[in-house]
């Protein structure tokens, strides 16, 4: 079974404020185990003692997240693209987040709409699994759906400045 | 009627019944042609004249299969089963141009597919970019963005091979049949599929106009390569030196009558060896 241990490195002013994630060690990173359809789960770096395979730069939020939707966006920052060493959000692949009305337990379903860099992207299922696994760690999320859209088509214009910097440092021309 | 004047179709259900079959036939034709063209590119991943050409074929094959996957999936909205379309049809049900039935025996044949046929498909996609059938808009834009490099690759190889007399002779032999196939693929001028869709604003040009656009794109390049296929008329438009041969034309399948992908091609594009592994 192949796996990647992702270490989050926070950049920016102010001190890191952990969000109300299900596990307070979430800020230390998490591991995505990629193996089609078999025991795909996320665990935390602290629990593994391993060196990270990928250091992912994420914003250093100055404030606690205002609501669940914001928390979902922050969590998505922690999902790396399978090929490029930046977050799906910085790559510009996340087009939208929608929440259902809370159920009786107060939990909500999350629908994340994404696009892909190429129509024949072979990583689409990996990306979907990584999103589902990361969001499943958030308190109050009862289920996750990932929708794919080509509207509008992804272009490099959608890559954030932070993403551009990280890609250039990794030797990817953009 | 222009696309702008007509009320848009947001789903297949909005498309009038008499148009729905025509539209699904065009989408299936594009999906089938892309699926088979991708297979032809893939056959040259190894053994192309240069390593770079093989890698380019790998990338183009990936693009074509990505595009075909999108268009097979769109047909679900027309109450067709994409899994059946991709994996279970017989050769006679494919709507591919006859040019793709057999693998080209030489690299020049692959260049003909790359330059002539891929350009013909791009011309058809461009005519759907602002279609009255709105689900096409963004998908077509994404496809065309990826196709730009295919044209450049075909044009580059055409120019490169045409530098020698032997190269020009090989190109002439490979391009002649591909030329006639592509020329007529846009359809007969009257009463056919593309004309009906153009009248309804689903695509922005009829068969003759699409053919003219394709000639304007590929004509000057094949002419510069020394191939006797097209010439510029007195009015500046590009014309084919020979008319399409309609003798065995099947307007419904937009190909020669009968036939379809050969058995090896069919088995490969359907994934016959992988049936036990189909998961979704």
Boltz contact constraints between the chains, C-beta under 6 A:
constraints:
  - contact:
      token1: [A, 119]
      token2: [B, 66]
      max_distance: 6.0
  - contact:
      token1: [A, 119]
      token2: [B, 67]
      max_distance: 6.0
  - contact:
      token1: [A, 119]
      token2: [B, 70]
      max_distance: 6.0
  - contact:
      token1: [A, 119]
      token2: [B, 142]
      max_distance: 6.0
  - contact:
      token1: [A, 120]
      token2: [B, 62]
      max_distance: 6.0
  - contact:
      token1: [A, 120]
      token2: [B, 63]
      max_distance: 6.0
  - contact:
      token1: [A, 120]
      token2: [B, 65]
      max_distance: 6.0
  - contact:
      token1: [A, 120]
      token2: [B, 66]
      max_distance: 6.0
  - contact:
      token1: [A, 150]
      token2: [B, 138]
      max_distance: 6.0
  - contact:
      token1: [A, 150]
      token2: [B, 139]
      max_distance: 6.0
  - contact:
      token1: [A, 150]
      token2: [B, 142]
      max_distance: 6.0
  - contact:
      token1: [A, 151]
      token2: [B, 138]
      max_distance: 6.0
  - contact:
      token1: [A, 152]
      token2: [B, 138]
      max_distance: 6.0
  - contact:
      token1: [A, 153]
      token2: [B, 138]
      max_distance: 6.0
  - contact:
      token1: [A, 153]
      token2: [B, 141]
      max_distance: 6.0
  - contact:
      token1: [A, 153]
      token2: [B, 142]
      max_distance: 6.0
